[in-house]
Amino acid sequence: MTGRFAPSPTGDLHLGSLRTALIAWLAARSAGEAFILRTEDLDLVAASDEHERSQQADLRALGVDWDGPVWRQRDRFPVYRAALDVLDQQGLTYECFCSRREIREAAAAPHGNEGLIYPGTCRNLSDAARARRRAQREPAIRFRSDAEQIDVDDIVAGRTRAAAHDVVLRRNDGVPAYNLAVVVDDAAQGVDLVVRGDDLLPSTPTQVAILRALDHSVPRYAHVPLVVGEDGRRLAKRDGAITLRDLAATGISVDAVRSALAVSIGVIDAGEPFTASDLVERFDLARFAARGRSPISVKNLCV
């Protein structure tokens, strides 16, 4: 199998991202297989080379290495456009003129949907209606999912069944969207084990539907529990020292962070000396999955 870690270079990696990266790396290396790093820099405003360098330095400091060159999504726009053309030829796309405010209002209306799932406002517009709206606003391109029910067998989360959604494939500024780019790149790089945070599990049925429409193989998925703040919410700057740089400023070494993450994954006991090869030899993805799906509180990482 080929595993991967694919961060967005919009800031330093926090403990939750570092833990996920370590699990993904261990899953691949323990099987003697390749591990790749990809930079998901579709956010052309917030993404930066400086953040990319910082993230890679943090991964190396933890002992995470990777095979081959780092792919950057900003270099692959023609590939995503070609994939969009394939979907369009199958009748699986449509233009969407809705703003985020209009989608929020539709979701908040009586009998609206929860979670800001797109309500299909532009799905069946007439040619005349599309022409009128196109004169006022550039359209985004959405996936025509038909709410197909998709089964996902997740190594950690188990089997889930949910509907695919009409996600954006290309924004109205012409930039490819995450849900298209991620599946195109995973397929192109031969990724067959996707380890990532379980906050992305709800998007997986839609991504599987897109993969199938593009005639790509569906990888195995392992959505791992998030590291959360003491308030139970996903980790953020409000939680204090959560990056290697922050922790170093408080006197906590990279070695101490690596040890705490390894303990939380279940490959060593607290205070036990270890080497990188020890972690690889001891890691077993199935055994990790059996440990449960509860989020990890940052206070329990003991760093």
C-alpha contacts under 8 A as a table, 3 or more apart, distances in Angstrom:
res1	aa1	res2	aa2	distance
1	M	28	A	6.93
1	M	31	A	7.76
1	M	33	E	5.78
1	M	34	A	6.98
1	M	191	V	7.04
1	M	192	D	5.64
1	M	193	L	6.46
2	T	28	A	6.43
2	T	33	E	5.97
2	T	34	A	4.90
2	T	35	F	5.69
2	T	36	I	7.48
2	T	190	G	6.50
2	T	191	V	4.85
2	T	192	D	5.65
2	T	193	L	6.20
3	G	24	A	6.42
3	G	25	W	7.04
3	G	27	A	7.40
3	G	28	A	5.38
3	G	33	E	7.74
3	G	34	A	6.39
3	G	35	F	4.76
3	G	36	I	6.36
3	G	191	V	5.76
3	G	192	D	6.71
3	G	193	L	5.18
3	G	194	V	6.24
3	G	195	V	7.40
4	R	24	A	6.54
4	R	25	W	7.32
4	R	35	F	5.34
4	R	36	I	4.69
4	R	37	L	5.67
4	R	38	R	7.34
4	R	191	V	6.92
4	R	193	L	7.59
4	R	194	V	6.64
4	R	195	V	7.34
5	F	21	A	5.87
5	F	24	A	6.73
5	F	25	W	7.81
5	F	35	F	7.96
5	F	36	I	6.60
5	F	37	L	5.17
5	F	38	R	6.40
5	F	195	V	7.59
5	F	196	R	7.78
6	A	37	L	5.86
6	A	38	R	4.61
6	A	39	T	5.54
6	A	40	E	6.08
7	P	38	R	7.00
7	P	39	T	5.73
7	P	40	E	5.87
8	S	11	G	7.99
8	S	39	T	5.98
8	S	40	E	4.71
8	S	41	D	5.53
8	S	47	A	6.98
9	P	12	D	7.65
9	P	39	T	6.79
9	P	40	E	7.07
9	P	41	D	6.19
9	P	46	A	7.79
9	P	47	A	4.97
9	P	48	S	6.06
9	P	49	D	7.46
9	P	51	H	5.06
9	P	52	E	4.96
9	P	55	Q	7.26
10	T	46	A	5.30
10	T	47	A	4.55
10	T	48	S	6.52
10	T	51	H	6.07
10	T	52	E	7.94
11	G	47	A	7.89
11	G	51	H	5.42
11	G	55	Q	7.92
12	D	51	H	6.35
12	D	54	S	6.53
12	D	55	Q	5.90
12	D	243	T	6.57
13	L	16	G	7.94
13	L	17	S	5.79
13	L	18	L	6.31
13	L	55	Q	6.00
13	L	58	D	7.62
13	L	243	T	6.10
13	L	244	L	7.94
14	H	17	S	5.45
14	H	18	L	6.18
14	H	235	L	7.74
14	H	242	I	5.22
14	H	243	T	4.49
14	H	244	L	7.42
15	L	18	L	5.00
15	L	19	R	6.00
15	L	227	V	7.15
15	L	242	I	5.58
15	L	243	T	5.98
15	L	244	L	7.85
16	G	19	R	5.14
16	G	20	T	6.29
16	G	226	L	6.08
16	G	227	V	4.76
16	G	228	V	7.64
16	G	235	L	7.09
17	S	20	T	5.11
17	S	21	A	6.10
18	L	21	A	5.03
18	L	22	L	6.16
18	L	59	L	7.31
19	R	22	L	5.10
19	R	23	I	6.26
19	R	261	L	6.01
20	T	23	I	5.11
20	T	24	A	6.13
20	T	195	V	7.24
20	T	196	R	6.13
20	T	197	G	6.68
20	T	224	V	7.11
21	A	24	A	5.13
21	A	25	W	6.07
21	A	59	L	7.88
21	A	64	V	7.79
21	A	196	R	7.95
22	L	25	W	5.07
22	L	26	L	6.05
22	L	64	V	6.71
23	I	26	L	5.09
23	I	27	A	6.07
23	I	195	V	7.47
23	I	265	I	7.46
24	A	27	A	5.18
24	A	28	A	6.49
24	A	194	V	7.72
24	A	195	V	5.28
24	A	196	R	7.53
25	W	28	A	5.38
25	W	29	R	6.00
25	W	35	F	6.42
25	W	64	V	6.56
25	W	65	D	7.89
26	L	29	R	5.11
26	L	30	S	5.58
26	L	279	L	7.36
26	L	280	V	5.63
26	L	283	F	6.46
27	A	30	S	5.53
27	A	31	A	6.56
27	A	283	F	7.19
27	A	284	D	7.16
27	A	285	L	6.05
28	A	31	A	5.36
28	A	32	G	6.43
28	A	33	E	5.16
28	A	34	A	6.20
28	A	35	F	5.98
29	R	32	G	4.82
29	R	33	E	5.52
29	R	34	A	6.94
29	R	35	F	7.21
29	R	280	V	6.30
30	S	33	E	7.54
30	S	280	V	4.93
30	S	281	E	6.10
30	S	282	R	7.93
30	S	283	F	6.40
30	S	284	D	7.36
34	A	66	W	7.54
34	A	67	D	6.36
35	F	65	D	7.78
35	F	66	W	5.19
35	F	67	D	5.74
36	I	66	W	5.00
36	I	67	D	5.33
36	I	68	G	6.93
36	I	70	V	7.32
37	L	66	W	6.12
37	L	67	D	7.66
37	L	69	P	7.87
37	L	70	V	5.48
37	L	71	W	7.16
38	R	70	V	5.29
38	R	71	W	4.86
38	R	72	R	6.14
38	R	73	Q	7.89
39	T	52	E	7.41
39	T	70	V	6.86
39	T	71	W	6.06
39	T	72	R	4.81
39	T	73	Q	6.46
40	E	72	R	6.26
40	E	73	Q	5.46
40	E	74	R	7.87
41	D	44	L	6.62
41	D	47	A	5.59
41	D	48	S	7.88
41	D	72	R	6.60
41	D	73	Q	5.76
41	D	74	R	6.07
42	L	47	A	7.53
42	L	73	Q	6.33
42	L	74	R	6.07
42	L	175	V	7.28
42	L	176	P	7.32
42	L	177	A	7.35
42	L	178	Y	7.39
43	D	46	A	5.70
43	D	47	A	5.60
44	L	47	A	5.70
47	A	51	H	7.14
48	S	51	H	5.36
48	S	52	E	6.39
49	D	52	E	4.92
49	D	53	R	6.18
50	E	53	R	5.24
50	E	54	S	6.20
51	H	54	S	4.97
51	H	55	Q	6.05
52	E	55	Q	5.21
52	E	56	Q	6.24
53	R	56	Q	5.21
53	R	57	A	6.14
54	S	57	A	5.12
54	S	58	D	6.28
55	Q	58	D	5.15
55	Q	59	L	6.30
56	Q	59	L	5.10
56	Q	60	R	6.23
57	A	60	R	5.17
57	A	61	A	6.12
58	D	61	A	4.98
58	D	62	L	6.44
58	D	244	L	7.06
59	L	62	L	5.23
59	L	63	G	6.47
59	L	64	V	5.17
59	L	65	D	7.26
60	R	63	G	4.94
60	R	64	V	5.14
60	R	65	D	6.11
61	A	64	V	7.39
61	A	254	V	6.92
62	L	254	V	6.88
62	L	255	D	7.66
62	L	258	R	5.99
63	G	276	A	6.81
71	W	75	D	7.95
72	R	75	D	5.69
72	R	76	R	7.21
73	Q	76	R	5.19
73	Q	77	F	7.10
73	Q	181	A	7.41
74	R	77	F	6.30
76	R	79	V	5.36
76	R	80	Y	6.59
77	F	80	Y	5.15
77	F	81	R	6.21
77	F	175	V	7.76
77	F	176	P	6.94
78	P	81	R	5.03
78	P	82	A	6.24
79	V	82	A	5.15
79	V	83	A	6.41
80	Y	83	A	5.05
80	Y	84	L	6.15
80	Y	176	P	6.66
80	Y	180	L	7.15
80	Y	181	A	6.25
80	Y	184	V	7.04
81	R	84	L	4.96
81	R	85	D	6.20
81	R	176	P	7.67
82	A	85	D	5.03
82	A	86	V	6.48
83	A	86	V	5.09
83	A	87	L	6.49
83	A	184	V	7.44
83	A	214	L	7.24
84	L	87	L	5.15
84	L	88	D	6.08
84	L	169	L	7.50
85	D	88	D	4.93
85	D	89	Q	6.11
86	V	89	Q	5.23
86	V	90	Q	6.62
86	V	214	L	7.04
87	L	90	Q	5.21
87	L	91	G	6.55
87	L	92	L	5.22
87	L	93	T	6.36
87	L	213	A	6.95
87	L	214	L	6.99
88	D	91	G	5.08
88	D	92	L	5.48
88	D	93	T	5.22
88	D	94	Y	7.92
89	Q	92	L	7.47
91	G	94	Y	7.95
91	G	144	R	7.71
92	L	143	F	5.76
92	L	144	R	4.66
92	L	145	S	7.12
93	T	141	I	6.39
93	T	142	R	5.43
93	T	143	F	4.70
93	T	144	R	5.11
94	Y	122	C	7.77
94	Y	123	R	6.46
94	Y	141	I	5.61
94	Y	142	R	5.42
94	Y	143	F	6.74
94	Y	144	R	6.67
95	E	122	C	6.96
95	E	123	R	7.63
95	E	130	R	7.87
95	E	139	P	5.51
95	E	140	A	5.73
95	E	141	I	4.73
95	E	142	R	6.30
96	C	121	T	7.95
96	C	122	C	5.35
96	C	123	R	7.41
96	C	139	P	5.19
96	C	140	A	5.08
96	C	141	I	5.88
96	C	142	R	6.49
97	F	122	C	6.92
97	F	133	R	6.73
97	F	134	R	7.52
97	F	137	R	6.60
97	F	138	E	6.96
97	F	139	P	4.83
97	F	140	A	6.42
98	C	102	E	5.97
98	C	103	I	6.60
98	C	121	T	7.68
98	C	122	C	7.54
99	S	102	E	5.21
99	S	103	I	6.42
100	R	103	I	5.09
100	R	104	R	6.16
101	R	104	R	5.08
101	R	105	E	6.16
102	E	105	E	5.08
102	E	106	A	6.19
103	I	106	A	5.10
103	I	107	A	6.22
103	I	116	L	6.80
103	I	118	Y	6.56
103	I	119	P	7.45
104	R	107	A	5.07
104	R	108	A	6.18
104	R	116	L	6.21
105	E	108	A	5.06
105	E	109	A	6.13
106	A	109	A	5.26
106	A	112	G	5.89
106	A	113	N	7.72
106	A	119	P	7.11
107	A	112	G	4.41
107	A	113	N	4.87
107	A	114	E	6.12
107	A	115	G	7.66
107	A	116	L	5.66
107	A	117	I	7.45
107	A	119	P	7.46
108	A	112	G	5.69
108	A	113	N	7.35
108	A	114	E	7.79
109	A	112	G	4.97
112	G	119	P	7.83
113	N	116	L	6.57
113	N	117	I	6.38
113	N	119	P	7.17
114	E	117	I	6.64
117	I	165	H	7.25
118	Y	121	T	7.73
118	Y	165	H	7.43
118	Y	166	D	6.42
118	Y	167	V	7.35
120	G	123	R	5.03
120	G	124	N	7.91
120	G	166	D	7.40
121	T	124	N	7.57
122	C	125	L	5.46
123	R	144	R	7.68
125	L	128	A	8.00
125	L	129	A	5.87
125	L	130	R	6.13
126	S	129	A	5.13
126	S	130	R	6.22
127	D	130	R	5.16
127	D	131	A	6.20
128	A	131	A	5.10
128	A	132	R	6.28
129	A	132	R	5.16
129	A	133	R	6.28
130	R	133	R	5.19
130	R	134	R	5.91
131	A	134	R	5.04
131	A	135	A	6.33
132	R	135	A	5.37
132	R	136	Q	6.97
133	R	136	Q	5.20
133	R	137	R	6.14
134	R	137	R	5.19
134	R	138	E	5.76
134	R	139	P	6.62
135	A	138	E	7.73
138	E	172	N	5.51
138	E	173	D	7.48
139	P	171	R	7.58
139	P	172	N	4.95
140	A	168	V	6.77
140	A	169	L	7.64
140	A	170	R	5.65
140	A	171	R	4.60
140	A	172	N	4.04
140	A	173	D	7.65
140	A	174	G	7.71
141	I	168	V	5.78
141	I	169	L	5.55
141	I	170	R	5.06
141	I	171	R	6.56
141	I	172	N	7.37
142	R	166	D	5.74
142	R	167	V	5.44
142	R	168	V	4.30
142	R	169	L	5.29
142	R	170	R	7.08
143	F	165	H	7.56
143	F	166	D	4.79
143	F	167	V	5.55
143	F	168	V	6.37
143	F	169	L	6.32
144	R	165	H	7.79
144	R	166	D	5.46
145	S	148	E	6.19
145	S	164	A	5.84
145	S	165	H	5.61
145	S	166	D	5.42
145	S	206	T	7.70
145	S	209	A	7.55
146	D	164	A	7.59
146	D	165	H	7.63
146	D	166	D	7.83
147	A	163	A	5.02
147	A	164	A	5.05
147	A	165	H	5.82
147	A	166	D	7.80
148	E	163	A	5.27
148	E	164	A	5.47
148	E	209	A	7.95
149	Q	161	R	6.53
149	Q	162	A	5.35
149	Q	163	A	4.28
149	Q	164	A	6.36
149	Q	205	P	7.84
150	I	161	R	5.51
150	I	162	A	5.54
150	I	163	A	5.91
150	I	164	A	6.70
150	I	205	P	5.37
150	I	206	T	7.82
150	I	208	V	7.54
150	I	209	A	7.31
151	D	159	R	6.87
151	D	160	T	5.79
151	D	161	R	4.43
151	D	162	A	6.78
151	D	205	P	6.99
152	V	158	G	7.98
152	V	159	R	5.56
152	V	160	T	5.29
152	V	161	R	6.25
152	V	204	T	7.52
152	V	205	P	6.58
153	D	157	A	7.91
153	D	158	G	5.68
153	D	159	R	4.33
153	D	160	T	6.55
153	D	220	R	7.57
153	D	221	Y	7.29
154	D	157	A	5.18
154	D	158	G	4.70
154	D	159	R	5.81
154	D	160	T	7.62
154	D	220	R	6.96
154	D	221	Y	5.09
154	D	222	A	5.42
154	D	223	H	6.96
155	I	158	G	5.84
155	I	220	R	7.56
155	I	221	Y	6.20
155	I	222	A	4.90
155	I	223	H	7.51
155	I	286	A	7.25
155	I	289	A	6.52
156	V	222	A	5.28
156	V	223	H	5.96
156	V	224	V	6.48
156	V	286	A	7.98
156	V	289	A	4.63
156	V	290	A	7.40
156	V	292	G	7.68
156	V	293	R	6.97
157	A	160	T	7.76
157	A	222	A	7.22
157	A	223	H	6.47
157	A	224	V	7.84
157	A	289	A	7.97
157	A	293	R	6.78
161	R	205	P	7.72
162	A	205	P	6.38
163	A	205	P	6.59
163	A	206	T	7.32
164	A	205	P	5.33
164	A	206	T	4.13
164	A	207	Q	7.86
164	A	209	A	6.69
165	H	206	T	5.77
167	V	179	N	7.32
167	V	206	T	7.75
168	V	171	R	6.59
168	V	177	A	6.27
168	V	179	N	7.44
169	L	176	P	6.06
169	L	177	A	4.95
169	L	178	Y	7.40
169	L	179	N	6.46
169	L	180	L	5.40
170	R	174	G	6.02
170	R	175	V	5.71
170	R	176	P	4.27
170	R	177	A	5.03
170	R	180	L	7.94
171	R	174	G	5.39
171	R	175	V	5.36
171	R	176	P	6.15
171	R	177	A	6.23
172	N	175	V	7.36
176	P	180	L	6.96
176	P	181	A	6.65
177	A	180	L	5.77
177	A	181	A	6.29
178	Y	181	A	5.15
178	Y	182	V	5.79
179	N	182	V	5.65
179	N	183	V	6.68
179	N	207	Q	6.30
180	L	183	V	5.71
180	L	184	V	6.29
180	L	207	Q	7.67
180	L	210	I	7.47
181	A	184	V	5.21
181	A	185	D	6.02
182	V	185	D	5.31
182	V	186	D	6.09
183	V	186	D	5.12
183	V	187	A	6.13
183	V	207	Q	6.52
183	V	210	I	7.48
183	V	211	L	6.24
184	V	187	A	5.32
184	V	188	A	6.13
184	V	211	L	7.66
185	D	188	A	4.95
185	D	189	Q	6.00
186	D	189	Q	5.30
186	D	190	G	6.11
186	D	191	V	5.00
186	D	192	D	7.74
187	A	190	G	5.19
187	A	191	V	6.17
187	A	216	H	6.35
187	A	217	S	7.14
188	A	191	V	7.79
191	V	194	V	7.01
191	V	219	P	6.69
192	D	218	V	7.29
192	D	219	P	4.08
192	D	220	R	5.75
193	L	219	P	5.47
193	L	220	R	4.77
193	L	221	Y	5.78
193	L	222	A	7.44
194	V	219	P	6.69
194	V	220	R	6.20
194	V	221	Y	4.85
194	V	222	A	6.14
194	V	223	H	7.95
195	V	221	Y	6.08
195	V	222	A	4.77
195	V	223	H	5.80
195	V	224	V	7.04
196	R	200	L	7.25
196	R	222	A	6.61
196	R	223	H	5.11
196	R	224	V	6.06
197	G	200	L	5.99
197	G	201	L	7.66
197	G	223	H	5.19
197	G	224	V	4.98
197	G	225	P	6.10
197	G	226	L	5.83
198	D	201	L	5.12
198	D	223	H	4.42
198	D	224	V	5.23
198	D	225	P	5.61
198	D	226	L	6.54
199	D	202	P	7.10
199	D	223	H	7.93
199	D	226	L	7.47
200	L	203	S	5.56
200	L	204	T	6.82
200	L	223	H	7.44
201	L	204	T	5.27
201	L	223	H	6.41
202	P	205	P	6.94
203	S	206	T	5.68
203	S	207	Q	6.42
204	T	207	Q	4.97
204	T	208	V	6.08
205	P	208	V	5.06
205	P	209	A	6.28
206	T	209	A	5.05
206	T	210	I	6.33
207	Q	210	I	5.06
207	Q	211	L	6.13
208	V	211	L	5.02
208	V	212	R	6.20
208	V	218	V	6.41
209	A	212	R	5.22
209	A	213	A	6.20
210	I	213	A	5.03
210	I	214	L	6.25
211	L	214	L	5.17
211	L	215	D	6.24
211	L	216	H	5.14
211	L	217	S	6.86
211	L	218	V	6.55
212	R	215	D	4.82
212	R	216	H	5.65
212	R	217	S	7.07
212	R	218	V	7.36
213	A	216	H	7.63
224	V	293	R	7.04
225	P	293	R	5.57
225	P	294	S	5.97
225	P	295	P	4.76
225	P	296	I	6.80
226	L	234	R	7.08
226	L	295	P	5.01
226	L	296	I	6.18
227	V	234	R	6.70
227	V	235	L	6.30
227	V	295	P	5.77
227	V	296	I	4.59
227	V	297	S	5.62
227	V	298	V	5.99
228	V	231	D	7.62
228	V	232	G	5.45
228	V	233	R	5.39
228	V	234	R	4.44
228	V	235	L	4.70
228	V	295	P	6.49
228	V	296	I	5.99
228	V	297	S	4.93
228	V	298	V	5.83
229	G	232	G	5.30
229	G	233	R	5.57
229	G	234	R	6.08
229	G	235	L	5.07
229	G	236	A	7.43
229	G	239	D	5.88
229	G	297	S	5.76
229	G	298	V	5.49
229	G	299	K	7.56
230	E	233	R	7.51
230	E	239	D	7.57
230	E	297	S	6.04
230	E	298	V	6.56
230	E	299	K	6.59
232	G	297	S	7.12
235	L	238	R	8.00
235	L	239	D	6.64
235	L	242	I	7.91
235	L	298	V	7.93
236	A	239	D	5.75
236	A	240	G	7.96
236	A	242	I	7.78
237	K	240	G	5.72
237	K	241	A	7.70
237	K	242	I	7.26
239	D	242	I	6.95
240	G	246	D	7.86
241	A	246	D	4.75
241	A	247	L	5.30
241	A	250	T	7.91
242	I	246	D	6.25
242	I	247	L	6.61
243	T	246	D	5.10
243	T	247	L	6.09
244	L	247	L	5.11
244	L	248	A	5.96
244	L	254	V	6.77
244	L	257	V	7.83
245	R	248	A	5.16
245	R	249	A	6.39
246	D	249	A	5.28
246	D	250	T	6.83
247	L	250	T	5.18
247	L	251	G	6.52
247	L	252	I	5.21
247	L	253	S	7.24
248	A	251	G	5.02
248	A	252	I	4.95
248	A	253	S	5.71
248	A	254	V	7.45
249	A	252	I	7.34
252	I	256	A	6.43
252	I	257	V	7.34
252	I	303	V	7.03
253	S	256	A	5.19
253	S	257	V	6.50
254	V	257	V	5.02
254	V	258	R	6.08
255	D	258	R	5.08
255	D	259	S	6.13
256	A	259	S	5.10
256	A	260	A	6.18
256	A	303	V	6.42
257	V	260	A	5.08
257	V	261	L	6.15
257	V	303	V	5.84
258	R	261	L	5.21
258	R	262	A	6.11
259	S	262	A	5.09
259	S	263	V	6.15
259	S	268	I	7.99
259	S	270	A	7.58
259	S	271	G	7.84
260	A	263	V	5.14
260	A	264	S	6.26
260	A	270	A	7.49
260	A	301	L	5.56
260	A	302	C	6.08
260	A	303	V	5.98
261	L	264	S	5.08
261	L	265	I	6.28
261	L	301	L	6.77
262	A	265	I	5.09
262	A	266	G	6.30
262	A	267	V	5.74
262	A	268	I	6.08
262	A	279	L	7.57
263	V	266	G	5.07
263	V	267	V	6.08
263	V	268	I	5.18
263	V	269	D	5.69
263	V	270	A	6.00
263	V	301	L	8.00
264	S	267	V	7.95
264	S	301	L	6.51
265	I	288	F	6.89
266	G	269	D	7.35
266	G	288	F	7.03
267	V	279	L	6.09
267	V	282	R	5.86
267	V	283	F	5.90
268	I	272	E	6.42
268	I	274	F	7.70
268	I	279	L	7.57
269	D	272	E	5.48
274	F	278	D	5.91
274	F	279	L	7.34
275	T	278	D	5.09
275	T	279	L	6.72
276	A	279	L	5.27
276	A	280	V	6.49
277	S	280	V	5.05
277	S	281	E	6.06
278	D	281	E	5.22
278	D	282	R	6.14
279	L	282	R	5.29
279	L	283	F	6.00
280	V	283	F	5.47
283	F	288	F	7.69
284	D	287	R	5.34
284	D	288	F	6.16
285	L	288	F	4.96
285	L	289	A	6.08
286	A	289	A	5.02
286	A	290	A	6.32
287	R	290	A	5.10
287	R	291	R	6.73
288	F	291	R	5.40
288	F	292	G	7.88
289	A	292	G	6.17
289	A	293	R	7.61
296	I	300	N	6.93
296	I	301	L	7.67
297	S	300	N	5.36
297	S	301	L	7.03
298	V	301	L	5.37
298	V	302	C	7.81
299	K	302	C	6.21
299	K	303	V	8.00
